[in-house]
Amino acid sequence: MNIDKKTYRLKPQVKIENLLPEIDQKKDCQRIIDGLLKNKKSIPSVYFYDETGSQLFEEITRLPEYYLNRTEKLLLAEVSTQIADGIKDIDIVEIGSGDCSKISILFDSIPAINRKTIRYLPIDISQSAIQKSANNLIDCFPEIEVHGIAANFLDQIRLPYQRKKRLFCFFGSTIGNLSRKKSLNFLINLKENMEPGDRLLLGLDLIKNPKIIEAAYNDSQKVTEKFNQNILNVVNQKIKSDFYPKDFNHLAYYNQDYCRIEMHLKAKKDLMVSSPYLENNIWIKKNETIHTENSHKFSPGQINYLTKKSGFEIKRKFFDPKQWYSIVELTKR
């Protein structure tokens, strides 16, 4: 992965560990090329999140159509005192942390005397996002310690040694970006990194009116379009290709058969793409699509199946009043 160029002067309580250079660059490039050479072309969604992509996604979360972020925050604010009750002398690990807005809600519910005993470990693909959010978090909660980890959390969950209990947080329904099989495998692997008694807060977007879901990924300001197109800039950096993002339209729709939003880039015209990593050029026909992301939605039954199949015990389930979103508290037996 490319390391973000922007750096922030870190506060004394903040430490950043960068695991991104350990990623095999050849395998990284080959993963992109393999997707582009398929009959149904695709790009793994992890490549959305360079510095520009992370900034655009932050902007998306503030859009009126994007109910996910707003609904999850309101739900978290409603239940955070229940979750935070008795939290002290613990490591809080946030996977795919992004900005610090959600974890701040939880920290705000923890008494300051208990926050002094907590170490926060944000894991994110964007090092600059960790640096920025960690500094912002310390401004609000100067008593906590932050140990950030820049990593691809799908492959690089490697946490520092500890003797404390851990609370893992995986918000944003990010697990919905994985296939059903991969989401199950992810939870199983995560459980292997946990000790008995450790907990996981898992945010999941629920199945609802498809019009509401589709509007969240087709905003009127076209920020999601820019976000989707930016993945081609990342691909260009990785494999030295010559994609021009404006040659593609943003396409997002709800696939009812799979209970998921699909995001694609649709070619406006016939295109030829070259790269020194390719033996031959890639030809893309007008109206051909490149699949860039899935965002699965869940029913209560699917939540029960996923969490129990992965070996977790469901401690509590929280739902917003509209039944649009759920935060599930799980524990390792």
N, C-alpha and C positions, 0 to 999 in steps of 0.2 A: 504494500500500500504506500502511496505517497504520503509523506509527513506534511501536515499543514505548515505553511510558511509563517503565518502570523503567530507571534509569541506574546505572552503577557507576563509581566513581572509578577511572580508568584508571591503570595503572602507567606510568612514564616510557618504557618500551620499547614501549608499545602505541599504535598510531594506528588510528582507525576512520574509514573513508570511507563515507559514506551516499549511495547512489545511488537509494534508494527514492523520494524526492520527484520524481525524473525520470519516474516511471511516470505515464502519462496516466490520470487518475482516471476520466474518462468512459469510456475504453476498458475500464478495469478493471471498472467497474460493468456495462458492456454485455456483457462476457464472462460475468459471472455470470447476468445476465438471459437471455441467449441460451440458456444451458444449462438454465435453469428453464422456458423456453417450449417446449422440444423435447417431442415425444411421449414419448420416453424421457428423463426429466429427469436432469440431471447437474450437479455442481458441480466445477470443477477442483480437484485435490487440493492445489495450492499454497496454498489458503486454509485448510488445516489449521493453518498455522504462525504464529498470533499468539503472544503470550507464553504464554498458557495452553496452547495446543496444543503448543508446544515443550516445556513442562514435563511435560505428559502423555506425550509421546512418549519423553522421557528415562525416565519411569517404566516405560513399556512395555518398553524395552530391558533392564530389570532383571528382568522377569517370567520365571518358570521355563519357561513355554510358548514364549517368544519366543527360539527357538534361533538366529536370524540373528545378532544382536549378539554373543552368547556364542561362537558357532562362528567368526565372522569374527575376533574378538579373539584367540582361541586360535591360529587359523591365522596371523594376523599376527605374534603373538609367536614362533611357530615359525620363520617365514621372515624376520623383520625384520633379522637380522644379515646375511643374504645380500643383501637389498635395500639396507641401509644401508652396505654395504661401499664405501668410497671417496667417500661423499657429503660434499661440502664446497663452499663458495663457490657456493651454489645457492639459488634460490627454491623453496620447497615450497608449492604451491597446493592447498588442500583445498576441494573443491566440495561444498556442502551440509554444512558442517562440523559443525553441532550442538555437542555437547559435545566436549571435547578428549581423550576417553579413548582413541580409536584412534590419533590422531596422536602421543599421548604414548608409545605402545608403540614407534613408529618412532624418535622422538627419543631414547628411552632406549637404543636400540642404536647411536646415533651418539656417538662420543667427544666430550667436552666441548670439546676444542680445535677440533673441526670444527663443533660447534654454534654457535660464535661467528661463523662465516662465513655462517650461514644466516638468511634472512628467511622468515618463515611468513606466508602470505596465506590466511586462512580466508574463504570466501564463503558467506553464509547469508542467508535471507530475514528472520531475526529478529536485529535489532541487539542486543537485550539478551542473546541467546544468545552472540553473538560477544564481547561485553564480558565476560560472566561467564567464558566458557571461556578467553579470552585472559589474563585475570588469573590464573586457576588454572594455566594453562600456564607463565606467568612465575614463579609460585611454585616450580614444579618445575625449570624450566630458565631461570634468570635471565639467561643469556648470550645468548639468542636475541632477535631483533627481530620484532615482530608488526605487520603492516599488514592489519587486517581490512577487509572490504568487505561492507556490507549491501546486498544486491541480490537480484533474482530471477535466479538463475543460468541460467535457460532463455533469457533475453533480454538479460541485462546483464553478460556476461563482458567486463569492461574492466579490464585489469590495468595497474599502474603501469609506467613505462619501466624496463627493466633490460638489463644486458648479460650476465647470468649465465644458465646453463642452468636449466631448470625441471623439477621433478618435480611432476606433477599427481596428486592422489589423489581418487578418487570412490568412497567406500566405502558400505556399508550396502545394497548392491543397489538404490540409489535409481534407477538407470537403468531398473529394472524397473517403475517407476511410469509410464514413458512407453510409448506404443504402439510396436510394432516399427518403424514408419516414423519416428516422432519420435525414437526412441533412435538410429537410424542417422543422422538429420539432425543430432542433437545432437553425436554423435561427429565427424561431418564438420566441423561448425562449430568444435568445440573444436580439432580438428587445425589449423584455419586460424589459431588463436591461439597455436600452438606453432611452435618453430623446429626444424630438423633436429637430431636427437639428444636433444630433450626426451623425457621418459618420462611414462607414465600408468599408475597402479595402479588397476585397476578391479575392484570387488567385485561378485560375481554369485551370487545364490541359485540352487541347482540343483534340477532336477526330482527329486522323491522321493515317498514315500508321501503321498498327499493328506491322510490323517488327521493326520500330523505338521504339514503346512503349515497346515491349517485350524485346528488347536489354537492356533497362534501368533497367530491373528487373532480368536480367541474365548476370551480368557483367563478363568479362573475368577473373578478379582477385578473383571472388567468395566471395566478401565481403557481398553481399546480401544473399548468402547462409549462412554465419556465423551469420548474423543478424537474419535470419529466424530461424535457429537452436537455437539461444540463448533464444528464447521465452520459450523453454523447461526448461532451467535453472531457469528462473523466476517462471515457474509453479512448479518446484521442491521446490523452496523456499517457495512458497505460501501454497502448500498442502502436502509438505513433500513426494512427489512422487519420483520415481526412473527412470525417463526418462533418456536415454542416447542419447544426441542430434545426435551423429554420426550414430545412427541407422536409420536416416532418410535422404533422399535426398531432396534437395530444388527443388520445382516445381513452376514455374510462367508462365502463359500464358494469352493471351488476349481472353476474352469471348465476341464475337461480339454481341451476343444476348442482353447482359446487358451493353455493352460499358464499360467494366472494365477489369483491370488486376486482376487475382486471384492468390494469393500465397498460397501454400500448403506445407506440409511436408509429404513425401511419404515413408512409411515403407520399409526398405530393406529386412526384414524378419518377420516371425511371432514373436510377442512380447507380453509379459505380464507386465503390469504396476500396481504397488501397491501403496497404500497411506492409512494412518490411518483415513483419512476422507471418505474412501470408504468402503461400506459393502462388496463388492466383487472386485476382481481384474478386471482391464480393459484389454481385449484381443484385440490386433490389428493385423490384418492379413497382410501378405506380400502384398505390393502394395496398401494397404489401405492408405487413406490420411487424414490429419488433416488440415482443412481450417484455415489459420491464418490471412489473410488480403484480402480486396478488395481495389482497387484504381480506382474509376469511372472517366471516361473521359466525357467531355461535348461538346455539340454542342451549337452554339449561341442561338438556339431556346430553348434548355434545360436551359441555363443560364437565359434567359428571364422568362421562366415559374417558375423556382425555386425562383428567387429573387422577382418577382411580387406576386407569391402565398404566400410568407412569409410576404408580406405587406411592403416591402422596395420600395423606389423609386430609379430607376437607374439614377444616376447623370452623370456618364461618363463610357465608356468602352474603355480599351486600349488593343491592340493586338501587338504581335511582328511581324516583317516583314514576317515570314514564316507561320503565323496564327497557331502556335503551342500552344500558351499560352495566357491567358487573365487575366488582373487585372481589376476588376469591382469596381467602386466607388459607394456606395449606401448611402442613407440617410434615416433617420426615419422622416416621415412627422410630 
